[in-house]
Amino acid sequence: MKRVLTAISNAFSRVTGKNAGSQTVSEGARAVVSPRTSDYTPQATFDVKKCDLHRLEEGPPERVELTREQGLHYYRTMQTVRRMELKADQLYKQKIIRGFCHLYDGQEACAMGIEAAINPTDHVITAYRAHGYTYTRGGSVQKILAELTGRKGGIAKGKGGSMHMYAPNFYGGNGIVGAQVPLGAGIALACKYQGNGQVCVALYGDGAANQGQIFESFNMAALWKLPCIFVCENNKYGMGTSVERSSASTDYFRRGDFVPGLRVDGMDVLCVREATKFAADHCRAGKGPILMELQTYRYHGHSMSDPGVGYRTREEVQEVRSKSDPITMLKDRMLSNSMAAVEEFKEIDTEIRKEIEEAALFATTDPEPALDDLCSHIFHNEPPLEVRGTNPWSKLQSIS
């Protein structure tokens, strides 16, 4: 019996590096049982890429803090957006989703980083690649997918589709290239007029960066010192065209001239978060607008009609996936700092996949909106007076 106990003690010591009588549990032994929350690192500090500055004496910090709760929330949100977009891709190829559809996978750090840095009462308006922002602003996966399939349970009651989704203080994807930017400036004007301390984030892509209305918005915002954060999501390609072929200057963060600017690593959620905090503080201090260029990347083509490999190589896309993926980057940071366990991420992934599948089932079985509802919800309050013979839908009742 004594020999058996000695053998057990020696084996324990070899595995754990501890004496069998020790009260300290080793890392190797801890892996055998489910870790407790107290076993994780509750907070860690990380280095992020320095932002390039325009007309600014100082920029966002290069060392940032992340709590375990924040990290898990960011991971879950970005992974949900990723899986949602992959499901949308599948439904489109099955011809269940029709029409326009612009996917956001690869750019999740932009939406999550911005949302993590502003308040729910602040305002966001973007272009037609809007699914990610619809989710981070409070929309559900079920309602977003149902909108894509044109069902009455969709976030815009099935009548908006991919490019026209809305949520609280989120003024949608907008189908006209660049047209959302002056609208965002108008929202910022309302914030200043009301004196509520709120800001508006107006987003556009590198393909829209050469639109004249964007420069007009810069000018008005600078003149009136509007609390507007102009954000160029530079994913390096427009519809089949690289930024080098479409822009004489690809320093989009300098395009505002008298508007200060930041160029940010848009694949790092922490870098985006800190830059957006800096920009929001700038606006709230009454210093006027600021411009951010988020250097990011989309994995899909521009839209579903664009395979995305005719003007860039598959190797390029794979290199970004392997070296700069925003979700993998955050996950690796947390694992290397003992802020979470691999099993924990697997459990989150399983929950997300289940949520996506349930949402897709709803999006394919929920009924389409009735024809009688075609003219409803167009006007915020009372519909305009009817003029006989001028309205082709005069037999339909419009309710708000």
N, C-alpha and C positions, 0 to 999 in steps of 0.2 A: 504493500500500500504506500509506504514511504517513497519507494522508487517511482511509482506512478505519479504521486504528487510532485516529486522533483522534476520528472519529465515534463509535466504540464507547466510547471513554473518556468523551466528553461525554454520551452517552446514559446510561452507568453513573452518572455524577455527578448527572444530573437525577433519576434514579430513586431513588438511594440517599443523595444528599447527601454522598457521600464521593468522594475521589480514587480513580481505578482502581488506583493503586499502594498504597493504604492497606491495612493488615493488619486493620483493624476492620470487622466485618460489621454492616451496619445492620439495624434491625428489619424493614424492607421486604424486604431480601434474605433474611433468616432465614426469612421466611414461605414462601419458595419451596421450601425443603427441610424435611424432618421435624425438628422441634425435638428437641434432646437434653434429658434430664432436668436437666442442669446449667443449661439456659437458663431454667428456671422459677424462680419465687420459692419457696423451700422453706418459708417460714413468714411469716405476716402477722398483724396485730392488727386486730380489728374492734370497733366499738361495738355493744352490744346494749341492748335496752330495759331500763330500770330496773325491778326487781321491786317491787311493793307489799308492805309488810311488816306483820305483826301480831305483837305481843309480841316483836319482835326489834330490837335496837339497830343492827345492821348486816346487810346482805344480801350476795348474790353480787356479784362484780365486774361493772362495766359495760363494761370493755374486756377482751376475751378473745383468746387466741392460737389459731391454727389452722395446723397443718402441712399441706403438700400431700398427704401420705399419708393423714392423717385425713380431709381434705376429699373425696378420691376415694372412700375407704371409706364415708363417710356418704352421698355421692351414690349410689354403687352400691346400697347397702342400701335407701335410701328409694325409688329408682327401681324396684328389684326388687319391693318391697312394692306400689308403685303398679301396676305391670304385672300382678302376680299378682292383685290385686283386680279389675282390669279384665277379666282372663281369667275369674275366678270369676263376674263379672257376666254375661259372655257365655255361659258354660256353664249358668248358672241359667236364662237366658232360652231356652236350647235344651232345657231340662228334663232336663239331664244331672245337675245338682245339684238336689236337692229339699229340702223342709223349710225350716228356719230358716237364714238366712245374713245376717250383719251385716258390711258392708264397712268398710274402714279408710282408704280413699283420702282424702287431705286431712290426715290426722292423723299422717303418717309421722314428723314431727319429734319427736313425743312418745316413740314407741317407740325411735327411734334415739338421741335425746338422753339418755334414761334409761339405755339400755344402755351408752352411751359413758362414763357417769359411775360405774357400779357395777362390781363384780367378778363374774366367772362363778360364784363360790361364793355370792354373794348371792342373794336369793330374790325372785321376782316372781309375783304372782297378780292376775288381772284378771277382768273381766266377759266377756260373750259376744262382744264385738267384739275377737276375740283373734288374728286371723290375723297381724297385724303383730308382736305380741310373740312368737308362736310361732316366727316366722322369726328375729327378733333374738336370741332365746334359744338358737338353734342348730338349729331345724328346717329342713328343706330345702323348696324350692318343690314338688318332686315329691311329697314325703310330705304336704304340706299340701293340695295339690289332690286327691291321691288320697283323703285323708280326707273332703274335701268331696263327692267322688263315691261315697263308701261302699265303697272298695276295700280289700282286705286289706293292700296296701302302704302304707296311710295311716299317719299318725303315731300314731293310736290304733287301728290295725289295722282301720280302716273302721267302727268301732262308736261313735265319739264325735261325728263330724260337726263342723259349724261352731262349735258352742258348747263343745265339750269336747276341747280339744287340750292336749297336755302335752309338755314337753321337760325336760332337766336343770335342776333348781332352778326350774322353771316349773310352777305348779300349776293351769294351765289357765284357759280361759274358763269361767265359771260361769253357768248359765242362770237361777238365781234372783236377782232384782234385789237387789243390795247384799249378798248372802250371802257373797261372797268377802272382805268387809272384816273381819268377825270371824275368819275363817279366817286372814287375813293377820296379824292381831294374835296369833293362836295360834302362827303360825310365828315371829313376832318373840319371843314368850315362850320358845320353844324355843332361839332364838339366844342370848337372855340367860341362860337356864338352863345352856346348854352353855359359855357364855363364849367363843365362837369369834370374836367381833368382827364377825360378819355382820349385815346388815340385811335387812329385808323391805320391798318396795315393794308396797303394796296399792292397786290402782286401781279407780275406779268413775266413773260418769258423772254429769252434772248431773241426769239423770232419777232416779238412785238416791240423790241427796244428801239427800233428805228422809226416807229410811228410818230408823226408830228404831234398828235394830241398828247403824247406823254411829255414832250418838252414844254408844251403849253401848260400842262399841269404842274411841272416843276416850277415854271416861272410864277404862276399864280400862288402856289404854295409858299415859295420863298418870299414873295412880296407881302403876303398877308400873315407869314409865320404860322402856317397851319400845322397842327400836330399830326402829321402824316408820315408814316414810314413807307417809303417806296421800296419795293423788294423785287429785284430781277432774279428770277430763278433761272440761272444760266446752266442748262443741261447740255450745252455745247452743240446742239443741232436743232434747227427748225425742221420744217417739213422737207427732209431730204437734203438739207443744206447746212454745212458747218458754219460756225460763227465767223471763221476766217474768210469765208466766201461771201458773207452777207454784210459784214460790218468793217468799215475802215479802221475803227477803233474798237477793240474788244475789252477795253477797260470800262465796263459798264458802270462801275461804282463811281467813276469820274464824270459820267455823262450829265449830271445835274449842274455842272459848272459851279455856281455859287451855293449849291446845296451840298453839305458835307456828305462824305461817302465812306463805306466800309466794304472790303472784299473779304468774304467769309468762307471757310471750309463748310460747304453745305452738306457734306456726307457725315459730319460729326454732330450729333444732336446736342452735345454740351457746348460746342463752339457756337452753334446757331442760337442756343438759349442765351448764352452770355452776351452775344452781339445784339440780340433783340432786346434784352434788358437794358443794355447801354443805349440803344436807339430810342426805346420808350422813355427812359429817363431824360434824354435830350429833348424829346418832344414835350414831355410834361413840364419841363423847366421853362417853357415858353421860348425856346431857341429856334423854333420853326421846324421844317421838315428835315429828314435825313434819308439817305439812299443806301440800301444794302444790296450787294451782289452776292448771291449764294451760289457757289460753284458746286453743282450737283450733277446727276447723271440719271437718265431714264433707261431702264432695261428693255422695255418694249419700244416699238416704233412710235412715231409721232401720234398716229391714230391707228385704228385697226386696219385701215387700208394701206398702211405703210409697214412692210415687213421689218424695216429698220436695219437691214444688212446690205442694202445696195450702195450706201454711201459711208459705211463704217464696217469694219471686219468683226466677225464673231469673236476673234481673239481679243479685240479691244474690249468688247462687252464682258468677256470672261475675265479679263485682267482686272477690270473695275470690281466685278463681283468678288474676286478672290482677295483683293488688296484693300478695297475701300468700302465694302458694304456697310451701311450704317447700323444694321441690326447686329451683324456679326461683331462689329467693332465694340458696341456697347456690351454685348454678352461676354466677349473676351476680357474686357476691362473688369467686369464684375467678378468673373471667375478667378482671374489672376490676383484679385485683392480679397478673395474669400468673402465676397458680399452675397453670394448665392451658390447653389449647387447645380450641377448638370441636370440632376433629376428634377429640380424645381423648374428649370426652363422646359424640360420635356413635358412636365405636367401642364404648364401654361400653354404650350403648343397644342397639346391634345384638347384642352378646353376650347381654344380658338378654332381648331378644325371642326369641332362639334358645333360651335356657334355659327360658323360659316355655312355648314351643310344644312342646318335648320333654317337659316335665313334664305338659302337658295331654294329650299323646298317651298317656303312661303312665297318667294318671288316667282315661282313657276305655277303656283296653284291659286293664288289670290286672283279674284276677278278683275277684269279691265274696267276702267271707268265707263259709266253709261253715257250714251250720246247726249242725253238730256243735260248732262253735267258739263258739256263742252265749253259753255260760255261762263261758267261759274268761277269765282275766285280770281277774276281778272282785275277787278277794282278793289282797293282797300276798304272803301266805305260804300256809299250809294252809287249804283251804276248811272251813267249819263242818261239824259232824256232820249227816248226813242224818237227817231225821225223816220216817218213812213217811207218805205221804198229804198232806203239807203243802207239798211243792215240785212245782209243775206241770212242772218240767223235770228231774224225778228220773231220767229215762232218759238225760239228757245228762251227760257227765263234765265236771267243772269242774277245770281245771288253772290254776296260778298262774305 
